Amino acid sequence: MSPAAVHQFVPMLHRGDAVGRHTIRLRQVLESRGIRSRVYVELTDEETGAETRPFARYADEAEAGDVLVYQFATASAIAPWLLRRSETLVLNYHNVTPPEYYAPWNNAMARHQLRAQQELGALAPRSSLGLAVSSFNEAELRQAGFGRTAVVPPAALVTPEPPPRTAPPEPPAPATGSRPRGHGGRWLTVGRVAPNKGIELAVMALLVTRAHHDPGATLTVVGRPVVPAYSEALRRFVAEMGLHGAVRFTGGQSDADLVAAMERSDVFVHTSRHEGFGVPVIEAMSLGLPVVANRAGALPEVVGDAGLLVDATDPWAVADAVAHVRMDTELRTSLAAAGRHRVAELDLASAGDRAADAILALTH
């Protein structure tokens, strides 16, 4: 028997990030099945304020048989509040960046991440189920003490449907050595500008590439800055390496602009040091954009054999992988096909339904 209501809790509902998209999609799936689903937040986002309620208000609206789902990715006052509730609780884990990545840049943010890890452990015995977006994150749930877990990827792909991507033109034969003539390779990386994303690793690889493979190569970084000290250091590093005109920071972009940026690019370079899933990687593969990714976190699990996995702390390895993609037409074609196949295998379009099934199974 299904519950009358499955309500979700999230610190703040952002329409443009992976947690927000997943939350909204799960609500849509539940409502399509005739199950009431409200979203309760600690902080209100102006864009989604009409769709959410303050979390403390739930105490006056609770009904017998409710199931509560906590979309967990950061510390929040919601966690200790949920610990005091008695309803069936599901924790949907979207990854917590370890505090050591933030400590050199912002001690307050590092302490916030440590608090998030502590809240995850406290919620483990209280939760009837821990949903993880990857096996990598499921292992973190088990380490935190969750007894019952399952893996369901996030329902968070961008919504625009672009035309099929055509492979970029084959570079002309090198004039001297291994340097191609014509325009330089257009690298793209997408994600929050945060220390765990390892954007400096992509910058170092670009430096190697411009010196040894492709002097006209450029890098576009799409994503909102979240740690000012890191963002400022990154820009200084770019300038000191003589790459000021070769690296462009766009900030956050709309879904349509993100698709357009991917369509203009030749290779997606993802050098994240700690990744719980990596939705932008899937978005790139869905468009046939070849992927070079760090062999870390959940990226090997997500990318599989549909991209080139390297040790991104070695800038030569990243540069060589990008050069291979750029110069080898057959490789680009095979990676584009493998990427689309991998996206189909992950079937993120049904992720909201699979999450709903796992949650509702607790009530049967």
C-alpha positions as CSV (number, residue, x, y, z in Angstrom):
1,M,0.0,0.0,0.0
2,S,1.5,3.4,-1.0
3,P,1.7,6.2,1.4
4,A,-0.6,9.2,1.0
5,A,2.4,11.5,0.9
6,V,6.1,11.5,0.3
7,H,7.6,14.9,1.3
8,Q,11.1,16.0,0.4
9,F,13.5,18.1,2.5
10,V,16.4,20.0,1.0
11,P,18.5,22.9,2.4
12,M,17.7,25.1,-0.6
13,L,16.0,24.2,-3.8
14,H,18.0,25.4,-6.8
15,R,16.4,24.7,-10.2
16,G,19.8,24.7,-12.0
17,D,21.8,22.2,-10.0
18,A,21.8,18.4,-9.9
19,V,20.2,18.1,-6.4
20,G,17.5,20.6,-7.3
21,R,16.7,18.9,-10.6
22,H,16.5,15.5,-9.0
23,T,14.2,16.8,-6.2
24,I,11.9,18.4,-8.7
25,R,11.8,15.3,-10.9
26,L,11.1,13.0,-8.0
27,R,8.2,15.3,-6.9
28,Q,6.8,15.1,-10.5
29,V,7.0,11.3,-10.5
30,L,5.3,11.0,-7.2
31,E,2.5,13.3,-8.1
32,S,2.0,11.5,-11.4
33,R,1.3,8.4,-9.3
34,G,-1.3,10.2,-7.2
35,I,1.1,10.7,-4.2
36,R,1.2,14.1,-2.6
37,S,4.7,15.5,-2.4
38,R,5.8,18.9,-1.0
39,V,9.3,20.3,-0.8
40,Y,10.4,21.8,2.5
41,V,13.6,23.9,2.7
42,E,15.8,25.7,5.3
43,L,16.5,28.7,3.0
44,T,14.3,30.0,0.2
45,D,15.6,30.5,-3.4
46,E,13.8,33.4,-5.0
47,E,13.3,31.4,-8.2
48,T,11.7,28.4,-6.5
49,G,10.1,30.1,-3.5
50,A,6.6,29.5,-4.7
51,E,7.3,25.7,-4.8
52,T,8.7,25.3,-1.3
53,R,7.8,25.7,2.4
54,P,9.9,26.3,5.5
55,F,10.8,23.0,6.9
56,A,9.6,23.7,10.4
57,R,6.1,24.2,9.0
58,Y,5.9,20.4,8.4
59,A,5.3,19.8,12.1
60,D,1.8,21.4,11.7
61,E,1.1,19.6,8.4
62,A,2.3,16.1,9.2
63,E,-0.1,13.2,8.7
64,A,0.1,9.6,9.7
65,G,1.9,7.4,7.2
66,D,4.0,10.2,5.7
67,V,7.4,9.2,4.3
68,L,10.1,11.9,4.4
69,V,13.0,12.1,1.9
70,Y,16.1,14.2,2.8
71,Q,18.1,15.3,-0.2
72,F,21.5,15.4,1.5
73,A,24.5,17.2,0.1
74,T,25.5,19.6,2.8
75,A,25.1,20.4,6.5
76,S,21.8,22.0,7.5
77,A,19.5,22.7,10.4
78,I,17.2,20.2,8.8
79,A,19.3,17.2,9.9
80,P,19.0,17.6,13.7
81,W,15.3,18.4,13.2
82,L,14.7,15.2,11.3
83,L,16.5,13.2,14.0
84,R,13.6,14.2,16.4
85,R,10.9,13.2,14.0
86,S,9.3,9.7,14.0
87,E,8.2,9.3,10.3
88,T,9.9,6.8,8.0
89,L,13.0,8.6,6.7
90,V,14.9,8.0,3.4
91,L,18.2,9.8,2.9
92,N,19.1,10.5,-0.7
93,Y,22.9,11.1,-0.7
94,H,24.3,13.3,-3.4
95,N,27.9,13.5,-2.1
96,V,29.7,15.6,0.5
97,T,33.1,17.0,-0.5
98,P,35.7,16.1,2.2
99,P,36.7,19.1,4.3
100,E,40.4,18.8,3.5
101,Y,39.7,20.1,0.0
102,Y,38.3,23.4,1.5
103,A,40.6,23.8,4.5
104,P,43.5,25.6,2.6
105,W,41.0,28.1,1.1
106,N,38.2,28.7,3.6
107,N,38.3,27.2,7.1
108,A,34.6,28.0,7.7
109,M,33.6,26.0,4.7
110,A,35.9,23.1,5.8
111,R,34.1,23.1,9.2
112,H,30.8,23.1,7.4
113,Q,31.8,20.0,5.4
114,L,33.0,18.3,8.6
115,R,29.6,19.0,10.2
116,A,27.9,17.5,7.1
117,Q,29.9,14.3,7.6
118,Q,28.9,14.2,11.2
119,E,25.3,14.7,10.4
120,L,25.4,11.9,7.8
121,G,26.7,9.5,10.5
122,A,24.0,10.7,13.0
123,L,21.2,10.1,10.4
124,A,22.4,6.6,9.6
125,P,20.5,4.7,12.4
126,R,17.5,7.0,11.9
127,S,17.1,6.2,8.2
128,S,15.2,3.3,6.8
129,L,17.1,3.6,3.5
130,G,20.1,5.4,2.1
131,L,19.9,6.1,-1.7
132,A,23.2,6.9,-3.3
133,V,23.8,8.4,-6.7
134,S,26.8,6.0,-7.4
135,S,28.4,3.0,-6.0
136,F,31.3,5.3,-4.9
137,N,28.8,7.2,-2.7
138,E,27.1,4.0,-1.6
139,A,30.4,2.9,0.0
140,E,30.5,6.2,1.9
141,L,26.9,5.6,3.2
142,R,27.9,2.1,4.4
143,Q,31.0,3.6,6.1
144,A,28.8,6.1,7.8
145,G,26.7,3.3,9.2
146,F,23.7,2.9,6.9
147,G,22.4,-0.6,6.9
148,R,20.1,-0.6,3.9
149,T,21.3,1.1,0.8
150,A,20.6,1.2,-3.0
151,V,22.1,3.1,-6.0
152,V,20.0,5.3,-8.2
153,P,21.7,7.9,-10.4
154,P,20.4,11.5,-10.2
155,A,17.5,12.5,-12.4
156,A,19.4,15.7,-13.4
157,L,20.2,15.9,-17.1
158,V,19.7,19.2,-18.8
159,T,16.4,19.3,-20.5
160,P,17.0,21.0,-24.0
161,E,17.1,18.5,-26.8
162,P,19.9,19.6,-29.2
163,P,20.3,18.4,-32.7
164,P,22.6,15.4,-33.1
165,R,26.2,16.5,-32.8
166,T,28.5,16.1,-35.8
167,A,32.1,15.3,-35.2
168,P,34.5,18.3,-35.4
169,P,36.5,18.6,-38.6
170,E,39.5,16.4,-38.8
171,P,42.6,18.5,-38.0
172,P,44.9,19.0,-41.0
173,A,48.2,17.1,-41.1
174,P,50.9,18.7,-38.8
175,A,53.2,21.2,-40.4
176,T,56.1,20.5,-38.1
177,G,56.4,18.0,-35.3
178,S,53.0,17.2,-33.8
179,R,51.5,20.7,-33.9
180,P,48.4,20.9,-36.1
181,R,47.6,23.9,-38.2
182,G,44.2,25.6,-38.1
183,H,42.3,26.6,-35.0
184,G,43.3,25.3,-31.7
185,G,41.4,22.6,-29.8
186,R,38.5,23.9,-27.8
187,W,38.5,22.4,-24.3
188,L,35.5,22.6,-22.0
189,T,35.1,21.9,-18.3
190,V,31.8,22.3,-16.4
191,G,31.2,22.3,-12.6
192,R,31.3,24.5,-9.6
193,V,34.6,26.4,-9.4
194,A,35.6,24.7,-6.2
195,P,38.9,23.2,-4.9
196,N,37.7,19.5,-5.3
197,K,37.0,20.1,-9.0
198,G,40.7,20.3,-9.7
199,I,40.4,23.0,-12.4
200,E,44.1,23.9,-11.9
201,L,44.9,20.4,-13.2
202,A,43.1,21.2,-16.5
203,V,45.0,24.5,-16.7
204,M,48.3,22.8,-16.2
205,A,47.4,20.3,-18.9
206,L,46.5,23.1,-21.2
207,L,49.9,24.7,-20.6
208,V,51.6,21.4,-21.7
209,T,49.3,21.1,-24.7
210,R,50.0,24.6,-25.9
211,A,53.8,24.1,-25.6
212,H,54.0,20.6,-27.2
213,H,50.8,19.7,-29.1
214,D,48.5,22.5,-30.0
215,P,49.6,26.2,-29.4
216,G,46.1,27.5,-30.1
217,A,44.3,25.3,-27.6
218,T,41.8,27.1,-25.3
219,L,39.9,26.2,-22.2
220,T,36.4,27.4,-21.2
221,V,35.4,26.9,-17.6
222,V,31.6,26.9,-17.0
223,G,30.4,27.1,-13.4
224,R,29.6,29.4,-10.5
225,P,32.5,30.2,-8.1
226,V,31.9,29.0,-4.6
227,V,35.2,29.7,-2.8
228,P,36.5,33.2,-3.5
229,A,40.1,32.5,-2.4
230,Y,40.3,29.5,-4.7
231,S,38.7,31.4,-7.7
232,E,41.1,34.3,-7.2
233,A,44.1,32.0,-6.9
234,L,43.0,30.2,-10.1
235,R,42.8,33.4,-12.1
236,R,46.3,34.5,-10.8
237,F,47.7,31.1,-11.8
238,V,46.2,31.4,-15.3
239,A,47.8,34.9,-15.6
240,E,51.2,33.8,-14.2
241,M,51.3,30.9,-16.7
242,G,50.7,33.3,-19.6
243,L,47.3,31.8,-20.3
244,H,45.1,34.8,-19.7
245,G,43.8,34.9,-23.2
246,A,43.5,31.1,-23.4
247,V,41.3,30.4,-20.4
248,R,37.8,31.8,-20.1
249,F,35.6,31.7,-17.0
250,T,31.9,32.1,-17.9
251,G,30.3,31.7,-14.5
252,G,27.1,29.7,-14.3
253,Q,25.0,29.3,-17.5
254,S,21.4,28.3,-18.4
255,D,20.8,24.8,-19.7
256,A,20.4,26.2,-23.2
257,D,23.7,28.1,-23.0
258,L,25.5,25.0,-21.6
259,V,24.3,22.9,-24.5
260,A,25.5,25.5,-26.9
261,A,28.9,25.6,-25.2
262,M,29.2,21.9,-25.5
263,E,28.3,22.0,-29.2
264,R,31.1,24.5,-29.8
265,S,33.7,22.4,-28.0
266,D,36.1,19.7,-29.3
267,V,36.7,17.8,-26.0
268,F,35.3,17.8,-22.5
269,V,38.1,17.7,-19.9
270,H,37.0,16.8,-16.3
271,T,39.8,16.8,-13.8
272,S,37.8,16.7,-10.6
273,R,39.6,15.1,-7.6
274,H,36.4,14.0,-5.8
275,E,33.2,13.4,-7.7
276,G,30.1,11.7,-6.4
277,F,28.6,11.3,-9.9
278,G,29.5,13.9,-12.5
279,V,26.3,14.9,-14.3
280,P,28.1,17.3,-16.7
281,V,30.2,14.3,-18.0
282,I,26.9,12.5,-18.9
283,E,25.6,15.6,-20.6
284,A,28.7,15.9,-22.7
285,M,28.5,12.2,-23.7
286,S,24.8,12.6,-24.6
287,L,25.9,15.2,-27.1
288,G,28.7,13.1,-28.6
289,L,31.4,15.3,-27.1
290,P,34.5,13.2,-26.4
291,V,35.5,13.0,-22.7
292,V,38.8,13.0,-20.9
293,A,38.3,12.5,-17.2
294,N,40.2,11.9,-14.0
295,R,40.5,8.4,-12.8
296,A,39.0,9.3,-9.3
297,G,35.9,9.2,-7.3
298,A,32.8,8.0,-9.2
299,L,34.1,9.0,-12.6
300,P,35.5,5.6,-13.6
301,E,32.1,4.1,-12.7
302,V,30.1,6.7,-14.6
303,V,32.3,7.0,-17.7
304,G,33.1,3.3,-18.1
305,D,34.8,2.8,-21.5
306,A,33.0,5.7,-23.1
307,G,35.8,8.2,-22.4
308,L,39.6,8.3,-21.8
309,L,40.4,8.0,-18.1
310,V,43.7,9.3,-16.9
311,D,45.6,10.4,-13.7
312,A,44.7,14.1,-13.9
313,T,47.5,15.0,-11.5
314,D,49.9,14.3,-14.4
315,P,49.4,17.2,-16.8
316,W,51.3,15.3,-19.5
317,A,48.8,12.4,-19.3
318,V,45.8,14.7,-19.7
319,A,47.6,16.6,-22.6
320,D,48.4,13.4,-24.4
321,A,44.9,12.1,-24.0
322,V,43.4,15.3,-25.5
323,A,45.9,15.2,-28.3
324,H,45.0,11.7,-29.1
325,V,41.3,12.6,-29.2
326,R,42.0,15.7,-31.4
327,M,44.2,13.9,-33.9
328,D,42.4,10.6,-34.2
329,T,39.1,10.8,-36.2
330,E,38.3,7.2,-35.6
331,L,38.8,7.5,-31.9
332,R,36.5,10.6,-31.7
333,T,33.8,8.8,-33.6
334,S,34.1,5.7,-31.4
335,L,34.0,7.7,-28.2
336,A,30.9,9.7,-29.4
337,A,29.1,6.4,-30.1
338,A,30.3,4.8,-26.8
339,G,29.3,7.9,-24.9
340,R,25.7,7.8,-26.2
341,H,25.6,4.1,-25.5
342,R,26.8,4.7,-21.9
343,V,24.1,7.4,-21.4
344,A,21.5,5.0,-22.6
345,E,22.8,2.3,-20.2
346,L,22.6,4.7,-17.2
347,D,19.0,5.6,-18.3
348,L,18.9,8.8,-16.3
349,A,15.5,9.5,-17.8
350,S,14.0,6.8,-15.6
351,A,16.0,7.7,-12.5
352,G,13.1,9.6,-10.9
353,D,10.9,6.5,-11.3
354,R,13.5,4.2,-9.9
355,A,14.0,6.4,-6.9
356,A,10.3,6.5,-6.3
357,D,10.1,2.7,-6.6
358,A,12.8,2.3,-4.0
359,I,11.1,4.7,-1.6
360,L,7.7,3.2,-2.0
361,A,9.0,-0.3,-1.5
362,L,9.5,0.6,2.2
363,T,5.7,0.8,2.6
364,H,4.8,-2.5,1.1
